């Protein structure tokens, strides 16, 4: 995490204010009109794939740093602090109350260290999980509920705990082939 941002930077302040207006409007449309306004998110995100599904009370800091793959799902009350790029692959499921952070504080409360987060294709993230800056979660991985992911997760692994540790490889059942 060598990159930094200054929270007092007027450009950053304006981006945060703009993002808040977008996610407030998005959540308002769902909660009051049962309308999922993906056009609003498509104008804000760096990339929004086909058939997204993002439940209400979704929040983000900038928006334009988020790439969201096709057929992916974010459940309610999820927060993405996207001061650096956040890439969410295709066919990803993110359970309720998950937090994805690309920033960490320094000794100066106005300066944040930032690093990208990548969630690869076909990943499942359990409820109340926290993904910390600089993490890459490999394809087909499962993050157990309540996990705090501080390091990269290899492909095809189940991780659980605080900090998240490898529990076991994914058991792909070939018996139905």
N, C-alpha and C positions, 0 to 999 in steps of 0.2 A: 504494500500500500504506500506508494511513493507520491501519488497525486493528492492534492489538497484543494479545498475550496474555502472561501471566506464567506461566512453567513451574513456579513455586513455589505457584501458586494451588491449594489443596486440591481444589477442584472439578475442575480440569484433571487433577491427579494421579490422582484417582479414576476419571475418564473413561478415561484412558490404561490404567490397570490393568484396568478392566472390558473395554475393547476387546481387550486382549491375551488375556484369558481366552477371549473369543469366537473370535478368529482362531486361537488355539491349538487349541480344540475343533474348529473347522471343518476345519482342516488335518489334525488327528488322525483325524477320521472318514474323510477321503479316503484318507490314506496307509495307514491300518490296516484300514479296512472297505470301501474303495471306495464310500463313501456321500457324496454331495454334499448337505449339510444346508442347503438354501436357506432353510428355515424359520428357522434360526438367524440367517442374514444378514438376512432380511426383518424380524425383530424388532429388529435393530440399525441397519440403514440407514434413512435418511430415506425412501427409496423404492427398491423393487426390482421391476423390470418383469417381464413374462412371459418364460419360457424363457431365464433367465440361464445362463451357463456360466462358472464361475470355477475355474480350476485350482489345485492345492495350492501351499503355501508363499506364499499371499497374506497380506499384512499391511496393517494400517491403524492410525491413531493414535486416532481417536475413533469412527468408524463412523456416528454419527448425522448427520454432515455429508455423507454420500455418497448421491447419487441415481443409480441404475443402470438404464438403459433396457432395453427389451425386445429380445430376440434379440441381446444383446451378449455378448462373449467376452473374458475376461481370461486370458492364458496364465500359466504357472507363474512363481513368484518375482517377482511384481509387488508393489510397495509404494505405498500411497497415504497421504501425510501430510496428513490432512484436518482441520487446525485451523480452516479456513474451508471453505465449501461446495465440493464437487466434484460436478459434474454430468456424467454420461456418458450420451450420447444413445442412441437406438435403432440397432441394427445396427452397433455399433462393435466393431472387432477390435483388441485390445491384445496385442502380441507379448511373449515372455518377457523378464523382467528389466527391465521398464519401471518408472520411478519418477515419481510425480506428487506435486509438492510445493505446498502452499499457505502455507508458512512460510519465512521467511528470518531469519537472526540479525541482531541489532543489536550495538552495542558492549557492551551488557549481556548476558552469556550466558544470563540467565534470561528475557529479553524477546525475543519473536519478532514480527516484522512479518508480518501475514497478509493474503492476498488469494485470492479464489475462483479456481477453474479450471473452465472449461467445455469439454467435448469434444462437439461437435455430432453430429448423426446421420450415419451412413454413413462414419465416419472410420476409417482404418487407421493404427495407430501401430506402426512397426517395432521390432524387438528392441533392448534396451539403450538406449532413448530416455529422455530426461529432460524432463519438462514442469515449468516453473518457475511460481512464484506469479503470479497475475493474468492468465494466458494464456487466450485463447479460441481454440479451433481450429474453423474454419468447416466447414459441411457438405461432405461428399464429399472432404475433404482427405486427403492421404497424408503421413505423417511418416516419412522414411527411417530405416533402422536406425542406431542410434548418434547420432541427432540430439539436440541440446540446444535446446529450444524456449524462447526468452527473450521473444518478442513474439507478438502475435496472428497467426494464420495465416488468410488469406482463404479463403472457400469455393472448392472446385474447384481447389486448388493442390497441387503436390508440393513439400515443403520437405525439405532435407537439410543436414547439417553441424553444426558447433559454432563459433559459434551457427548455428541453422537459418536458411537463406535460401531464398527461392523459387527452385526449379529450373525449373519450367515449369507451365503450366496442365494440368489433367487432360484427356486426350484421350478424350472419350466417343465410342466407335465406334458410329455410327448405321447402319452398313452392314448389320447383321443385323435391322434393323427392318422 
